[in-house]
Amino acid sequence: MFTFHVEHLRRFDQRQSLAVRPITILVGENSSGKTSLLAALFAALRQRTIPFQFTFNNPPFEMGGYSSIATYKGGKFGRSPSFSIGFNLALNKQEHQWICEFRDVDGIPYPSHITIRSPTGSLSVRVDSGSSLKADISLNGISKSLSFDASQASRESISILDLCVRKLFTDDKGAPGKLAEMLLTTADGQRLVNPLRHVPTVLALAPIRTKPERTYNRLSDAPTPEGDHIPIILARLLGPKRLSDEASTIREQLIAFGSESGLFKDLKPRALGDSANDPFQLLVTTNGRPANLADVGYGVSQALPIAVQCLIAPPKQMLIVQQPEVHLHPRAQAALGSLFVRLSQSEKKSFVIETHSDYLIDRVRQHIKRGDIPVSEVSIGYVEMNGIVSTIHPIEVDSHGNITDAPPNYREFFLDEQFGLFY
């Protein structure tokens, strides 16, 4: 799909890259930087149009201010004066690049340089020291440069980049000019575009999901990273009213996942009144009689938000999932791997998964071996700590599901533990 880059961001002092594909798996020790990488990816994927409005504190991620994000190496090196995130992706078999550099403005990471490159041209917007702003665009023989005092942005309470876009891409009356039309239209191989308009929409799920309740109220079905909306979605999907074909399919897939994972055989809402707004309970059948969700294993309530959100997500959406294996036994962890693979193939959804579960990874490898998913659509990144810095190593997998050319430290602990049984 695309390659994501970070540089001078927390533990990633040097430029590091992650290949993002329909199934992308991040592994590594705690505090190695996996969550930081996901937070930066989430922040970037939310910027689909010009003007850019960045924040690195989108729930479930909280990266803090500039001093919490830019690399700090101490001593004479101090804190990095800037950090950057970026993408490389192919559109119509042509390479496009998007890079955004940030600097410290009153403790807030502020875009100071955005670069967009394509085979047909480039755009560079840079904020120099103080409030001087320079912008250059070159496209199909058309060139334009701009340099002005950006203090107007403060007076009008807009971002410097907003101001630049207005001045660079509009005519004298403020209407979009020819350069703006060329920049912002759909890519056809002849226009310079914002590549982020061609990456998936994204939703992130929290590593710890909402605690199961004995009784639920139908207050809101607005998505939350912790899955507070999932009980209401389940009550709607599994309720007694006639279901649409789409809802019926989702219901069948959910029950099939419950069976495959060994978590549940059936789910059913129980209304506590006649009104649509009355409270309800969720009953879970594992073995024997149905029981309240709050009375069954905690893993059921932790797996449901992931499984349901993955099933109801629209086609082609990307889901960032942190530690889906929390509170799950090995069989259920593996079943999640199968769910991710099936949805990536049948509905073109994509998943970026941070995990410590070998069972999940091994299940994905099994699907590669069976031919259920091309190996080219799976990416595994191993984040390795070395002192205060981290490196992202790509883990190669062949068409038989075998891991090849893994760095020496990958799974070293597990091998040592196994060898310890022989002595």
N, C-alpha and C positions, 0 to 999 in steps of 0.2 A: 504493500500500500504506500508507505512512505518511510523515510528515515528521520528520526527526531534527534536533535543535538542539544546539549547543554555545555556551558563553559563557565568556570568560576562560580558555580552554583553549589554552595555548601561543600560537601566532600569532593565534588567533581571539579577539581582545580583546572585540569587540562580538559580540552574538548573531548567529550564522550558521546557516543552515538548508539542509538537503539533502533533496530529494524522493527517497525510496527506492521504487523500482518493480521489477518483475520483471527488467529490465535497467537497472542503474545504473552509469554510467561516470564516473570521476573523472579529470580531466586537469589539468595544470599543471606548472610548472617544479619541478626538484628543490628540496627543503627548503621548499616552499611550505606544507606542512601536511597533505598528502593522507594520509600514513600515520598521523599523529596522529588525524585524523578517523576513519579505519578502526579504530584501536585503541580509541577511545572508543565507537564503535558496537558493536564486538565485546564490550567490557566490559558495555555496557548490555543487549545481547541475551541475555547469559548469565543475567540476573536475571529469571527468569520467575515466581518465586513469592516471597511473603513468608515468612520474613525475607530481606532483601537482604544478600548477602555480596559486596562489590565488590572486584575487584582489576584494576588496569590493566596487569598484567604477565603476561597470558595468552599463551603462545607461539602465534604467532610475534612477538607484540608485547611490547616492554619499554619502558614509559614512565617507569619510575623512581618516585621518591617525589613528594611534594607540590611540592617546589621545582622539579622537572623538568616538572611538568604545568601548574600555574597560570601565567597570563600574567605575564611580567616585562618592564616597560617602562623600568626604571632611573630614576635621578634621584629627583625628588620623588614619582613615581608608584609606584616600588618594585614589589613583587609583589602580585598581586591577593589579597585576603583570602579569596576563595572562587572556585570555578568550578562550572559546572553542565552537565548533559546532560539531554536530554528528548525526548519523543515527542509528536506529535499523530497520532491515527489515528481512522478512522471505524469504528464497530461498529454494525451494523444501521442504517446511515445516520445515526448520531448521533456527534458529535464527542467524543472522549475525550482527556485530556491526562495525561501523567506527567512530572514534573520532579524531578530530584534534585540538590541542591546539596551541595558538599563543602567542608570546611575542613581546615586543617592541625592534626593531632593527633600530636605527636611525630614529625613528618616524614612521616606517612602521610595520604593523602587519605581523610577520614572523612565518611560521610553526615551532614550536619547539618540538612538540611531536605528532606523528601519531600512532594510535593504530587500528589494524584490528583484530577482533576476529570472529571465527566460531567454530562449534562443532569439527572441525578437526585440529584446530591449531590457532596460533596467530602470529602477527607481531607487534613489537614495535620499533619505531625509535625515539630517543630522542637526542636533542641537549642540552648538559649541559652548565655550565657557560663557558664563553670564546668561544672557537671553538672546544671543545671536543664533539665528536659524538659517541653515542652508539646505536647499533641495535641488536635486538634479534629476531629470528624466530624459531618457533617450529611447526612442521607439520608432522603428520603421522610417528612419531618416529624420524624424521630428525630434528636436532637442529643445529643452527649456530649463533655465536655471533661475533660482530665486534666492535672494538673501535679504533678510529684514529683521527688525527688532521684534522679538516675540513677546515683549512685555504686554502687548495688546491682549494676549491670552489671559493674563492675570486680571486685567481690567474687565474683561468680558466673562470671566469665570468659565473659560473653556480650556481644553488641553492644548498644548503647543501643536500637537499633531492635527487636532481638529482645525486649528487656525491655518496650518500649512496646507491641508487638503483644500480648505476654502480658497486660499489665495492661489494655489498652484493649479487647481482643477476647475475653477469656475470662471465665467466671463465677467465683464465689468458690471453686469447687473446681478451677479450672484447665482446665475443659472449654471447647471453643469456644462462645462465646456467639452471640446472634442477630446482633449487628453483624458478627462474623467471618464467619458464614454468608452474610450479605448482601454482604460485601466480596469474598469469595473464590470465590463460585460463578460458573458460566458466565454471560456477559453475555446478557441477553434484552431489553435496553432498559429494564428496570425496576430494575436493580441497579447499584450502584457496584462496579466491578471494577478489578483491577490490569491495565491495558492490555497490559503486557508478556507476559501469559499468551496473548495473541492475535497475537503476532509470530512469525515462523518460528524454528525451531531453527537454529543457525548453526555453520558450520565455516569456519576460516580457513586458507588455504594460503600458504606462505612464498614470498617473491620469488625465492629461489634454492633449487632443489630438490636432492635428494640426489644425490651423485656416483654415476655408474654403476659397478657392480662386475662383475668377471669371473665371480665365483661368488657365489651367494646361499645363505643358510641359512634354514630355515623356523623362525624364532624367535618372531616375533609379527606379527599382522596388525592390531594396535592402531593407529588412525590417528595420524599425526604431520603437522605442518604442512609438513615437508620431503618427505613422501611415502616414508619408509623402508618403509612397509607395502605399497606398490604392487607390487613384484616378487612378493610372496607372493600378492596378489590376482590378478595376471596368471597365475601358475602354476596357480591354482585355476580361473580362467575359461577358460584356453586349454589345459588339460591334456587327456590322452587319455580321461579318464573321461567317461561320458555326462553331458551338461550339462542342467540344468533349462532350461525355456523362458526364464526370466528371464536366466540366464547366457548362453544362446545369443543372445538379443537384444542384450545388452551387448557380446558378442563381435562381432556383426555391425556394431554402431554404431561400435565402436572401429576395426575394419578399414576401415570406410567413412571415418572421420575420417583415418586414415593415408593413404588414397588421395587424399582431397580436399586434404589439406595437402601432399602430396608427400613426407611424412616416411618412410613405410614402406608396403609392400604386404602384409606378413604379420608376425605375431609368434608365436613358439612356444617354450615351455619345454623344456629338455632335462635330464631327470633324470640325476643322477650316481650312482644307486644304486637299489635295489629298494624301500627303505623310504620311507614317506611323509615321514619326517623327514630324509632324505638331502639334501645340497646339490643345487642345480640351477643352470642357466644360462638366460639369456634370449637367444634367437636372433632377429635382425631381418633381414627380407628387404627390401632397397631395390631394387637392380638386380643381378641375378645370383644367386649363392649366398647362403644365410643366413650372417650373421656375428654374432659375439658383440656384445651391446649396448655393451660397452666399446670396441668397435672401429669403431662407426659414428659419424656426426656427433653432436656433443654436444647438439644441439637435440632429438634424439629422446628422450634421457633427461630433458630438462627439460620436454618437452611431455607425456610419458606420465603423470606424477603428476596433472597438471591434468585431462587428458582422462578418465583412468580414475576419478578421484575424482568428477568431475562426473557420470559415467555411473552409478556405483554409489550415489550419494547417494539417499536416499529422496525420494519426491515431496514437494514443498512445502518442502524444506529450502533455506536460504539459504547460499551460499558466498561468502566474501570472498576475492578473488583479487588478489594483488599482482603486477603486471608479468608477465602470462602470456606476453608476447612475448619474454622474455629468451632469446637464442641462436636465435631462430627467424627464418627468411627471410620476406619479405612474404606469400607464398602461405600459409604456415602460420599467420601472424598473422591473416590474414583468415578462414581456416578455423575458428580458435577463435571468432571472432565468430559464425559460422554455428552452431557447436555450442552456444554459449550461448543463442542465439535459439531453436533447435529444442527444447532441453530446457526452456526457460521456457514454451513453448507446449504441448508434449506431456505434460510431467510436472509442470508448475506449480512448477518450481524457480526460484529467484531468484538473481541474481548481482550483487554489488557489485564492480566491477572498477577497480583503479587501473592506468592504462596511459599509455604515451607513444607508442602505436602508432596512427597515422592509418589504417593498413590495417584494423585491427580495427574502429575507429569507422566507417569508410566502409562496411565490410561490413554492419554493423548498420543503417546508413542505407539500404543497398540493400534489405535485408529489409523495412524500413518501406515503401519505394516499391513493392515487389512485393506488399504486403498480407500478408506472412508473420507480422507482429507489429503490433498497433495502436500508433500513435505515443504513445498515452496510457500504454503500458506501458514506455516508454523514458525514462530521465532521464540527462542529461549535465550534470555540474557542473564548472565551470572554477574552479580555485582560483588566485587572482591575488595575488601578493605586492606590497605597497606599503610599502617600508621594512621595519619590523619586524612589521607586521601583515598578515594575509591576509583576503581576502574570497571567499566562494563565490558565483559567478555562475551562474544556471541558463542553459544553452544550449538555446534552443528549436529544435525540429525539426518541420517540417510533414509532412503525409501523403505528400508526394513525396520525403521524405528530405532536403530542403533545410534547411540551418542558417539560422535567421532571428534577427534581433535579438541577434547575438553582441556581447559587449563589444569595444571597439576593439582591445584587446591580444591577443584570441584569434586565433591563427594569424598574427599580425603578422610574426613572424620568417620564416615560410614564404613569405609574400607578398614580403617584402623580398628573400629569396634568389632567388625567381623573377624579380622585376624586375631583379635584378642581372645576369641573363643577357642582358637586352636592351640593355645599355649597354656 
